[in-house]
Amino acid sequence: MENLAIVDLGSNSARLAITRINNNGTFHEIKRVKENTRLSEGMGAEKILQPKAMNHTIAALKRFKKIYDHYQHVQVVAITTAAVRQAKNQKEFLERVRQETGIKLRVLSGRQEAYYDYLGVVRTLKLDHCLILDVGGASCELVLVQHRKARDMISLPFGAVNISEQFHLGGFVRAAELFRAQTMVTQRYNKIPWLRYANRVPIVLLGGASRTLARMSKTRRHSKHHGIHGYRLTSRVVYATYRELLSKNLAQRKKIPGLESDRADIMIGGMLPLICLLQRNSDGRVIFSESGVREGIITEYIKKRGLQGENSDE
């Protein structure tokens, strides 16, 4: 038996997930902690991590280390994604993290991040064909799944935080800025030739903005559905939620049930990649997944150890 601690440093939040892995390959999560760090905030077109964001993030990593150091037989896997991947001062930040926390972060490429998303989704959702969309703070990963295999995948350099900053979508949204943002996303999608094969399959959603969208819907519906994994919405409901967000200013958005106040300023930017995909999708089904990169890493870890098993929580 061992404990696998995964430190996942994203562009908007940092997460620690500790999973107990038994000798027969079965496993279950025993601890999960999340902190909103906004590491990508203020990077701008120069793609430079800002001192305040770095300090805030390193403080969170120190708290994570104190938590997992209490566990026995701990193996630590620490990853980071788009914000650090894109940053011009990446080396300086990674060295600061190593010196101040002892954590050695592995910078995932966009393709690696997409692949781990795929591993996490196909293990837990019984879908033969789908399009996976993971909206992070500074990137979006897309994976076309056919016959449960990853046919194509790509990482795009925009997400909830940098879309919101670039097009001023945090407060009351001006029509011209929204049009510019949607045009940018749509033009990037149009350059992906294999997306035409994804027009008639359900969209599987991952990422913080996606989880928030599910919670908003569940709160409004008074849903008794346990968690959000496997939760489904139609495009009609997604569009209605998007219109509601656009009709409000930031203060009003913070009062919407199910929407965390610290995510209200990036929620429109976080939904925009999904909206642009739905506009070219005739299937109209949106399915939420709580399994993504971290679960993909666990799957790979167990396979490399030669263990067989499934999540005992499922």
C-alpha positions in Angstrom: 0.0 0.0 0.0 1.2 3.5 -0.8 -0.1 7.0 -1.0 0.2 8.9 -4.3 0.2 12.7 -3.8 -0.5 14.6 -7.0 0.2 18.3 -6.9 -1.5 19.9 -9.9 -0.5 23.5 -10.4 -3.0 25.0 -12.9 -3.3 28.5 -14.3 -6.2 29.4 -12.1 -6.0 27.1 -9.1 -3.7 24.6 -7.4 -4.9 21.3 -6.2 -3.5 18.5 -4.0 -5.1 15.0 -4.4 -3.8 12.1 -2.2 -4.8 8.7 -3.5 -4.3 5.4 -1.6 -3.2 2.7 -3.9 -3.4 -0.9 -2.7 -1.2 -3.7 -3.7 -3.9 -5.3 -5.9 -4.2 -2.1 -7.9 -7.4 -0.8 -6.4 -7.3 2.8 -5.2 -9.4 5.6 -3.7 -8.9 9.3 -2.9 -8.4 10.1 0.7 -7.6 13.8 0.6 -8.3 16.7 -1.8 -7.4 20.3 -1.3 -7.9 23.3 -3.7 -6.6 26.8 -3.5 -7.4 29.6 -5.9 -4.0 31.0 -6.9 -4.6 32.7 -10.3 -1.0 32.0 -11.4 -1.7 33.2 -14.9 -3.3 36.5 -13.8 -1.6 39.6 -15.4 0.8 37.6 -17.6 -0.4 39.6 -20.6 0.9 39.3 -24.2 4.4 39.2 -22.7 3.7 35.9 -21.0 5.5 36.8 -17.8 4.4 35.4 -14.4 3.8 38.2 -12.0 5.5 38.4 -8.5 2.2 38.6 -6.6 0.8 35.5 -8.4 4.1 33.6 -7.9 4.2 34.4 -4.2 0.6 33.4 -3.7 1.2 30.1 -5.5 4.4 29.2 -3.7 2.6 29.8 -0.4 -0.1 27.4 -1.4 2.5 24.7 -2.4 4.2 25.0 1.0 0.8 24.3 2.6 0.3 21.3 0.4 3.7 19.9 1.4 2.8 20.2 5.1 -0.3 18.1 4.4 1.2 15.3 2.4 4.3 15.1 4.6 2.0 13.7 7.4 1.3 10.6 5.3 3.4 7.5 5.2 4.7 5.7 2.1 4.1 8.9 0.0 5.1 9.2 -3.6 4.8 12.7 -5.0 4.0 13.7 -8.6 4.0 17.4 -9.1 2.8 18.8 -12.5 2.1 22.3 -13.9 0.3 23.3 -17.1 -0.4 26.2 -19.4 0.6 29.3 -17.3 4.1 27.9 -16.6 4.3 26.2 -20.0 3.8 29.6 -21.7 5.8 31.8 -19.3 9.0 33.4 -20.4 10.3 33.4 -16.8 9.4 29.7 -16.4 13.0 28.7 -15.3 13.1 31.3 -12.6 9.7 30.2 -11.2 10.5 26.5 -11.3 13.8 27.2 -9.5 12.1 29.3 -6.8 9.6 26.5 -6.2 12.3 23.9 -5.9 14.4 26.0 -3.5 11.5 27.3 -1.3 9.3 24.1 -1.2 11.5 21.2 -2.4 8.9 20.4 -5.0 10.2 19.6 -8.5 7.4 20.5 -11.0 7.1 18.7 -14.2 5.8 21.0 -17.0 3.3 19.2 -19.1 3.2 19.9 -22.8 -0.2 20.7 -24.2 -0.4 17.3 -25.8 0.6 15.5 -22.6 -2.2 17.4 -20.8 -4.7 16.4 -23.4 -3.6 12.8 -23.3 -4.0 12.6 -19.5 -7.5 14.1 -19.9 -8.3 11.4 -22.3 -7.0 8.6 -20.0 -9.0 10.0 -17.1 -12.3 10.3 -19.1 -12.3 7.0 -20.9 -11.6 5.1 -17.7 -14.8 6.4 -16.0 -17.3 7.4 -18.7 -18.7 4.7 -21.0 -18.7 6.6 -24.2 -17.4 5.2 -27.5 -17.4 8.5 -29.3 -17.1 12.1 -27.9 -15.1 15.3 -28.0 -13.3 16.2 -24.7 -13.0 19.9 -23.9 -10.9 20.9 -20.9 -11.1 24.6 -20.2 -8.3 25.7 -17.9 -7.1 29.2 -16.9 -4.7 29.7 -19.8 -5.3 26.9 -22.3 -8.0 24.6 -23.7 -7.4 20.9 -24.6 -9.5 19.2 -27.2 -9.5 15.4 -27.8 -11.5 13.6 -30.4 -12.4 10.1 -29.1 -13.5 7.5 -31.6 -14.2 3.9 -30.6 -12.7 4.8 -27.1 -9.4 5.7 -28.7 -7.8 9.2 -29.0 -7.9 9.9 -32.7 -6.6 13.5 -32.5 -5.8 16.0 -29.8 -4.6 19.6 -29.5 -3.9 22.3 -26.9 -4.9 25.9 -27.6 -3.3 28.8 -25.7 -6.5 30.4 -24.4 -8.6 29.8 -21.3 -10.9 31.3 -18.8 -8.4 33.8 -17.3 -6.5 35.1 -20.3 -9.7 35.3 -22.5 -11.4 37.3 -19.7 -8.4 39.6 -19.4 -7.7 40.1 -23.1 -11.3 40.9 -24.0 -12.5 42.6 -20.7 -15.2 40.0 -19.9 -14.9 40.3 -16.1 -17.4 43.0 -15.5 -20.3 44.2 -17.6 -19.5 42.8 -21.1 -19.6 45.1 -24.2 -21.0 43.6 -27.3 -17.9 44.6 -29.4 -15.5 42.8 -26.9 -17.7 39.7 -26.8 -17.7 39.6 -30.6 -13.9 39.9 -30.8 -13.5 37.1 -28.3 -15.9 34.7 -30.1 -14.3 35.5 -33.4 -10.9 34.7 -32.1 -12.0 31.4 -30.6 -14.0 30.4 -33.7 -11.1 31.3 -36.0 -8.8 29.0 -34.0 -11.3 26.2 -34.2 -11.6 26.6 -38.0 -7.9 25.9 -38.3 -8.3 22.4 -36.8 -9.2 20.1 -39.7 -10.3 17.1 -37.7 -12.9 19.1 -35.7 -15.3 18.5 -38.6 -15.5 14.9 -37.4 -16.7 16.1 -33.9 -19.9 17.8 -35.0 -22.2 14.9 -34.2 -20.8 13.6 -30.9 -21.4 14.7 -27.3 -19.0 17.1 -25.7 -17.3 16.0 -22.5 -16.4 18.9 -20.3 -13.6 19.2 -17.8 -12.1 22.2 -15.9 -13.0 24.6 -13.2 -15.4 26.7 -15.3 -17.1 23.5 -16.5 -17.6 22.3 -12.9 -19.1 25.6 -12.0 -21.5 25.4 -14.9 -22.7 22.0 -13.6 -23.1 23.3 -10.0 -25.1 26.3 -11.2 -27.4 24.0 -13.1 -27.8 21.5 -10.2 -28.5 24.3 -7.8 -31.2 25.8 -10.0 -32.8 22.4 -10.7 -32.5 21.3 -7.0 -30.9 18.2 -8.5 -30.2 15.2 -6.2 -27.6 13.8 -8.7 -24.6 12.9 -6.6 -21.6 15.0 -7.7 -21.2 16.2 -11.2 -19.5 13.3 -12.8 -21.7 12.1 -15.6 -24.1 15.0 -15.1 -25.7 16.1 -18.4 -27.1 19.3 -20.0 -28.5 20.2 -23.3 -27.1 23.0 -25.5 -30.4 24.9 -24.8 -29.7 25.0 -21.1 -26.0 26.0 -21.6 -27.1 28.9 -23.9 -29.6 30.1 -21.3 -27.0 30.1 -18.6 -24.6 32.0 -20.8 -27.3 34.6 -21.6 -28.0 35.1 -17.9 -24.3 35.7 -17.2 -24.0 38.2 -20.0 -27.1 40.1 -18.7 -25.4 40.9 -15.3 -22.5 42.9 -14.1 -19.9 41.4 -11.8 -21.6 42.2 -8.5 -24.9 40.6 -9.8 -23.0 37.6 -11.1 -21.4 36.9 -7.7 -24.9 36.4 -6.3 -25.9 33.7 -8.7 -26.5 30.5 -6.8 -23.9 27.8 -7.5 -21.4 30.3 -8.9 -18.4 30.9 -6.6 -17.8 34.6 -6.1 -14.1 34.3 -6.9 -14.9 32.7 -10.3 -17.6 35.2 -11.3 -15.1 37.5 -13.2 -13.8 34.6 -15.4 -17.0 32.6 -15.9 -18.0 34.1 -19.2 -14.5 33.7 -20.6 -14.5 30.1 -19.2 -17.8 29.2 -21.0 -16.9 30.9 -24.3 -14.9 27.9 -25.7 -17.8 25.6 -25.1 -20.3 28.1 -26.6 -18.3 28.3 -29.8 -18.1 24.5 -30.0 -21.8 24.0 -29.5 -22.5 26.4 -32.3 -20.9 24.0 -34.7 -22.2 20.8 -33.0 -25.5 19.2 -33.9 -25.5 16.6 -31.1 -26.2 19.1 -28.4 -25.3 16.9 -25.4 -22.9 18.2 -22.8 -21.6 15.6 -20.3 -19.4 16.6 -17.3 -16.4 14.7 -16.1 -14.7 15.0 -12.8 -11.9 12.7 -14.0 -9.2 14.4 -16.0 -5.4 15.0 -15.8 -5.0 13.8 -12.2 -7.0 10.6 -12.8 -5.1 10.1 -16.0 -1.8 10.3 -14.1 -3.1 7.7 -11.6 -4.1 5.4 -14.4 -0.6 5.6 -16.0 1.1 5.2 -12.6 -0.7 2.0 -11.8 -0.1 0.6 -15.3 3.7 1.3 -15.0 3.7 -0.4 -11.6 2.2 -3.5 -13.3 -0.9 -3.3 -11.1 -4.5 -4.0 -12.2 -7.5 -2.5 -10.6 -10.2 0.1 -10.6 -11.2 3.0 -8.4 -12.8 1.4 -5.4 -15.1 4.5 -5.0 -16.8 3.7 -8.3 
